[in-house]
Amino acid sequence: MNSMEEYLVIGSGGMARRYISLLRSIIDNANVSCLPTSINSSIRTYTGIDRIYETIDEALHADPKAVIVASPAPTHLEYASIFLKKNIPTLIEKPISVHKDDILEYDINSDNSLGLAEVAYCLRYLPSAEKFKEIIDNQTYVGKILNVIAEVGQYLPDWRPNIDYRDSVSANKEMGGGVLLELSHEIDYLNWLFGPIEKVACQLSNSGSLEISVEDSVDAIFTSSNLKINLHMDFLQRTPTRFCKVIGKEGNLIWDILADSITFSKENVIKVVYEGEKNAKDYMYKEMIKNFLRQDSMPRV
């Protein structure tokens, strides 16, 4: 891509920095600006930023070509709504909201009349995800799908070893923490692969072992076109796991998300269907941003 127009990142944390770096690598000669959400943030000296804005009005006056909202979760809709009302394409970090009342207050559907908003659910851009969907859509290998089991788990204290996990966003409900919001990528990709989801039964629980006030485990059953999908998510597993298993009439298909691979098993014989390459994580973020930036060609009114 070649452009001298401005791309704005809102936020001060790790995700904001990642987006700044990714925009630099994707768009030639990009002007990347930033609206920090923390007064004392070190992002002000972060390499790759052309301009720092002090207020939302300054950022709006610059009329950026696109915006990425990577601020704290409770402010996602607040910031996004401002730019969407100006018909500026806006990519919003998940979760889109911490409270359902925010959806009503900011009315994202009304603001997004031109279809300019996207939520940054990046897992579907993994090469293995695209291959997995192709196999499922064509019912290759497995035949008729009978059941789906998905799981994600990782020990919360291992996520950010440089801080006390009990003070982290993940452990703070008002900041968008808890398993349901933090690991909502699973809900997105299951709806993408097998949806639309029509019925939901869900139980949130707290084991007490982490000394946090949010749920550390979620078990849900989704129903879609008579297909039952079982989902388990937690902050508890000492060995990280992330997979989706399709039980089919002809065998089982497993998408190992951490390994970026797909295997098929039948009668105790395992076949590797897809094996990803290194740097898949960077690839999926880049592909997500490229897909989002294609909206730049949409007319503004």
Salt bridges, closest charged atoms under 4 A:
GLU5 OE2 - LYS65 NZ 3.55
ASP50 OD2 - ARG24 NH2 2.36
GLU54 OE2 - ARG44 NH1 3.00
ASP63 OD1 - ARG300 NH1 2.77
GLU134 OE2 - LYS131 NZ 3.66
ASP137 OD2 - LYS133 NZ 3.44
ASP164 OD1 - ARG166 NE 3.02
GLU174 OE1 - HIS99 NE2 3.13
GLU182 OE1 - LYS94 NZ 3.54
GLU182 OE2 - ARG160 NH2 3.82
GLU186 OE2 - ARG242 NE 2.79
ASP188 OD1 - ARG124 NH2 2.86
GLU211 OE1 - ARG166 NH1 2.80
GLU215 OE1 - LYS173 NZ 2.93
ASP219 OD1 - HIS232 ND1 2.81
ASP234 OD2 - HIS232 NE2 2.71
GLU250 OE1 - LYS266 NZ 3.50
GLU287 OE2 - LYS290 NZ 3.57
